[in-house]
């Protein structure tokens, strides 16, 4: 698992190896879910030009990786500046 901060890339700049899926806000932050390799990430918008991503690799079980990434995103979100 990784939590990454991108201070010059917003959620519109996400690069994925699969589809980028809009999901309900996580707390007060817009969010998208995307795959990268066999992992899953949740990107949380901080500003239009910055974001924080939670990435989880889980072997070949991408669905499980997305579940874990979502749980961790809900833990990280309150620590982010308001969007």
Rosetta blueprint (number, residue, H / E / L):
1 X L
2 X E
3 X E
4 X E
5 X E
6 X E
7 X L
8 X L
9 X L
10 X L
11 X H
12 X H
13 X H
14 X L
15 X L
16 X L
17 X L
18 X L
19 X L
20 X E
21 X E
22 X E
23 X E
24 X E
25 X E
26 X E
27 X L
28 X L
29 X E
30 X E
31 X E
32 X E
33 X E
34 X E
35 X E
36 X E
37 X L
38 X L
39 X E
40 X E
41 X E
42 X E
43 X E
44 X E
45 X E
46 X E
47 X E
48 X L
49 X L
50 X E
51 X E
52 X E
53 X E
54 X E
55 X E
56 X E
57 X E
58 X L
59 X L
60 X L
61 X L
62 X H
63 X H
64 X H
65 X H
66 X H
67 X H
68 X H
69 X H
70 X H
71 X H
72 X H
73 X H
74 X H
75 X H
76 X H
77 X H
78 X L
79 X L
80 X L
81 X L
82 X L
83 X L
